Amino acid sequence: MPSTRKTLQRGIPLLAITVTAALAFSGCSSDSSAVPGAAPSSSASTDALASVYDNAVVADAAALLPDSTMAKIKARGKLVVAEALDAPLLSQQNPSSPDDVEGFDADLAKLLAIYILGEPNVEIIPPASETREALLQNGTVDVVFNTYTITTQRDEQVDFAGPYLQSGLAVAVKSDNTDIQGIDDLGGKKVIVGANTPAVTAVPEKQPTAEIVSFGTDPEAVQALTQGRGDAYVQDFTLLASDAASNSAIKVVGQPFTTESYGIGLKDGDAAFKSFINDWLTKIEANGDWAKVWDATLGSAVESSTPTPPAIGSVPGS
Amino acid sequence: MNIFADSAGPLLEALGTTVMMAVIAGVAAIVLGTVVTAARISPIPVLRGLAFAYVQFFVNVPLLVLLILAVFALPDAGLLLPLTPTAIIVLALYEAAYVAEAIRSGVNTVGTGQIEASRALGFTLVQSLRLVVVPQALRAAVQPIGNVMIALTMNTALAAAVGVVELTSEANKLNLVEAQPILIFTVAGLIYMALALVIGLAAGRIEKRVAIKR
């Protein structure tokens, strides 16, 4: 019966697509932060920062040393940055206008572009965080702005300007959980972590008996926590705070239990570029731009006053 | 090569998970794929239609989509399985569709005359499948099935995306500390290559032994 066959052949892929789509939607509808990468609203930061952009510092022509990395960037007319597209409040693509990437890292990257070029001309290469070092070493990107924790091992492969932000790992649980109050209660528990975050190594150090489950992205990890794939989710405090602010099913418990110092990743051995960027950091910290960016992004989700930026060069490896 | 010596334990354990996933999902995919093919060539229209729908569904939806649906959507539907078994089940279901297609190509090598003869001898459907068609089809499809098994082994790496700690995920973890992606992923790639070579060679050996000379 060739005719039945033909009909089937046409019908089945369509059915498959419909079923998949239906499954995908049912998965999403139950939770605002569904997989993959749904977005809490965060488009207010652009307006708040308009005046910062208008008055941003621009480097003296003399600072762009001949043959330096910054001179090459200036000649090229754009700054190539490795930054995430799915990290709320840090570096996230605006769902309603995908060309806009906003957040603490993203806005600082734009300010750095203004400092070098006079305009916020940034080309974004989304890094899988496992390839950040390779992107820098082979010259694909100029800088990495990716909540890139400064460590001495990483410093052997790349250079770090900064630190430009200090935060720490904290613990989130489901809102109805009352037995976990912080990292000390995680012994023997199932702990969800982001696949390429410091939590992967920090949690076993603090709680060797904890069982680690890792997921690729923050929205996946939040989904896994709300579905009960783990008892707790350990992630950077700022990220958890923004997750909890947009999702009432989870809450942050206790205080951060580590200190992470984030740096701007640069190609190894480019001392001139590193001191150029450190100069820029010093300037935006002194003129208040750093604080304004913080307030418009991370500060909107955290109930504490604007922090003091960490001292530049204060961490081993920076 | 210090960094590999220091983390040999977890790496071997992760390699063990990769091999275990490949073996269990591989055996399950071959069994299930054989059943699907049998249904596909049976004279019963409903069975044929179901088998056809099965193959089309799994061949046309990417494995990563299936894994993410199984891990994140099924719990919302009230079904929460541990991660590694979930990944193994999805892998087996997915690769079974490819195995079924490989075996179906083997079925085409079985002479129509033989099937007609078995029917003339009064074999039931199950008998003629079990005694005449499937054994010959499997023997003719050894190499294609071997290729599917290699693909399956490579595809276990996708389980890293949904939290299973296998070779790729362990390599990620190691790189997070050591910050040497090119070295670490080259080594991980070589391990996968070695696994693929073993499967390929084994398939070649088996084929030599069972091939039907025509």
Interface residues (C-beta under 8 A of the other chain):
Chain A: M1 T4 R5 L8 Q9 I12 P13 L15 A16 I17 V19 T20 L23 A24 S26 G27 S30 D31 A34 V35 P36 S129 E130 T131 R132 E133 A134 Q137 T151 Q153 R154 E156 Q157 V158 I192 A195 N196 T197 P198 V200 T201 I212 V213 S214 F215 G216 E220 Q223 A224 Q227 G228 R229
Chain B: P45 G49 F52 A53 Q56 F57 N60 V61 V65 I68 L69 V71 F72 A73 P75 D76 A77 L80 L83 A160 A161 V162 G163 V165 S169 N172 K173 N175 L176 V177 E178 A179 Q180 P181 I182 F185
